[in-house]
Amino acid sequence: MNRLSLALSRVIARVADSALGPHQTAVIRIGFSLTWLLFLLREFPHRQELYGPDGPWEWDLADQLVTTNDAFTVLLWSDGRLWFEAVYALAVLWSLLLLLGWRTRTMSVLFMVGVLSLQNRSVFMGDGGDNVLHLMSVYLVFTRCGQVWSLDARRARRSARARAGGERPRDRVGPALWSVLGFLLLLATLAGRTDGDPFIPALLWTVWLAQALWWLAGRRPRTGQPRILLDVVANIVHNGALLVIMAEACLIYATAGWYKVQGSRWQDGTAVYYPLHLEYFSPWPALADLLSASGTLVMLVTYATVAVQVAFPFTLFNRRVKNALLSFMILEHAVIAVVLGLPFFSLAMIAADAVFLPTSFLRRLGGLTARARGRLSPRRDAAPVPGPRSPAGRAAGETSPEAAPVPGAVPGPRT
Amino acid sequence: MNAYDKGSDARHGPAGPGAPHSDAAPPGPVPAVRPPAPGTPPRDSAGPADRPPGARTPGTGPGQDGGSGAHPGAGPGSGPDTGSEAGPGPGAGPPAEPRTGVAALSLRYQLGAAVALAVVAVGVCAHLGLTFLHVAPLNTVSKQHRETIDSWIYPEFEQNWKLFAPNPLQQNIAVQVRAEIRTTDGSSRTTGWYDLSARDGRAIDGNPAPSHTQQNELRRAWDFFVSTHDSDDRPVGLRGALSEAYLRRITVMRLDRADAAGPDGVVARVQVRSRTANVPPPDWSDEKIPTTPAYRVLPWWSVPGDESRGGIG
């Protein structure tokens, strides 16, 4: 019993005291925002046809459907061309800023608004990749996905350094952003634009209020209990959302796998042949013919696909097996991207897979990226290297400034 | 994060492999300021930044059960932790950071954290449970709670992962259209069939990133139409009417792009049909499958004036 409560208290401390998986959440943030950004850029020439007020799924048709399903989309707030262009451009901007991790929490909310607005506006344009992005954009809002590999992390390091040097950095952008967005949200609510399904509007208001609380608590003395409590709550919410993201990925694979088991084509080992010969999914017919030239090979790939999809959730209990299957699935999605002509679906799935990548691998990847970037541009604010970099560090004697004010615990910039 | 990530992989901030494991750190108010192990290479650009050393230790350290204070009923065990609020650790030059985590909270606030934990735990379980029931086949539980499930899942958490399952589509379904063109001199003519899906297929050929307009638009519009019409092509409900308007607008837009009406004509009516052909079985298979295509021909639809003048995207 004692061991049990000890173990329980460890688990509680673990989920309450830190936002787990900082690298994993950062990599999925980058992955999903990059997928959406590339998609929006690719579809830029077709944006009117896909989401514009005069496209085949015209504003009036979408409005009738959304009135019945109550989905959230700002695109139906006005049928003006200008409004549409502005929302599309903002969706591009928001995904770029989320990718960079600038004001990550706020951008994750706006990213979600962009994704939902476009997708719910034209539901019949999407495919599985859009569906993944739709769900993940909502889940990302609950995470602290800007802890590493983000402009926020860089800003946190800088302000920590400034603080160590005795300065008191002030943040003006945050409150300004908060005020503008709050004003817009208030306007939309008063105008009755958020009267559909209450979930998304409630989420928007909750995040907005939470940020106000966070800011207020940060103005209290630095050891203030409210701030620590908010930090703990944010950690708990982050860890819950991370669990949901991982479970969602498992649900995707489990569903895809278990339904396949029931299909006769997956049983007789020919299933993989068919998508390769559908007009809509064969950009490279010669390649498809080559891949399906051998019946044995097709059968092996067919069986492996089902086996891996069904097995994946269970392999999470063993690191090595999980990593082996993960590489197989990432590879398979890369192949699907080319062979079936589904690059954005595949990119979204690979981003979802990335939440299971081991920390050591992600750190190496981060190191490589940092070095590559360092070669391209002079390092101005790279990794915080312990040592005599900041004059404040020398002044403080043995105390390394980087170890002292840790952004993770610094009230201001963490989102 | 891995489900079995036991924290052995460089999770403890600046302390490198050779440095003392932070679990072995003394319990109690840990000095918030700890110099990194001398000579420890920076293992990660964000190592020290994202992982407050002082913040992690208290929760995981042995004997530091203050963390359990977050659990309702742990009671006064959190007494000593409140002392840690008192301020900077020993030897801190610059203003030291406050401790974080449940251990640094007073009992009153720990209760708040416990409530948050309970709410999030219930929320996560409920969401995952409902999502599971939504994607699973209809079963005893999901039949009983269908309304609850639907009211939570729709509209934003709807999902369908039957990717190429239970069986992949084994037919090429082509949507074709022909038009009745009315010319300025009052006469009218009927065009031949335009195979719009074949045009999509040609646009996709050799295309590394096919557009949704080529890959999804017509294909899914036809699926939408079929799922909202009965076998006599009568629309079912509002969605049936919407799908008809949608399909008509797509075909008119594409006829316009193909300049089907010519310089002096307008599209007055359109007729849509589908051509369903089995994918021929692979060479190495001895299956025999009929290759004659099946057609489903819809009635003629009149095109409203504003649409036929090319007012579409």
Interface residues (C-beta under 8 A of the other chain):
Chain A: S5 L6 L8 S9 R10 I12 A13 R14 V15 A16 D17 S18 L20 G21 P22 H23 Q24 R42 E43 H46 Q48 E49 L50 G52 D54 G55 P56 W57 E58 L61 Q64 L65 T68 N69 D70 A71 F72 L116 N120 F124 M125 G126 D127 G128 N131 H134 L135 V138 Q147 V148 W149 A153 A156 R157 R163 A164 G166 G196 D197 F199 I200 R222 T223 G224 Q225 P226 R227 I228 L229 D231 V232 V233 I236 V237 N239 G240 L242 L243 V244 M246 A247 E248 L251 I252 T255 A256 Y259 K260 Q262 G263 S264 R265 W266 T270 A271 V272 Y273 Y274 P275 H277 L278 E279 Y280 F281 S282 P283 W284 P285 S292 A293 S294 G295 V298 L316 F317 N318 R319 K322 V338 G341 L342 P343 F344 V355 F356 P358 T359 S360 R363 G366 G367 A370 A382 A383 P384 V385 P386 A392 A395 A396 G397 E398 T399 S400 P401 E402 A403 A404 P405 V406 P407 G408 A409 V410
Chain B: M1 N2 A3 Y4 D5 D9 A10 R11 P14 A32 V33 R34 P35 P36 T40 P42 R43 D44 S45 A46 G47 P48 A49 D50 R51 P52 P53 G54 A55 R56 P58 G59 T60 Q64 D65 G67 S68 A70 H71 A74 E85 G87 G91 A92 G93 P94 P95 A96 E97 P98 R99 T100 G101 V102 A103 A104 L105 S106 R108 Y109 G112 A113 A116 L117 V120 A121 G123 V124 H127 L128 T131 F132 V135 A136 Y154 P155 E156 F157 E158 Q159 N160 W161 K162 L163 F164 A165 P166 N167 P168 L169 Q170 N172 A174 S197 A198 D200 G201 I204 D205 G206 N207 P208 A209 P210 S211 H212 T213 Q215 N216 E217 R219 R220 A221 F224 L238 R239 L242 A245 Y246 R249 I250 M253 V279 P280 P281 P282 D283 W284 S285 G311 I312 G313
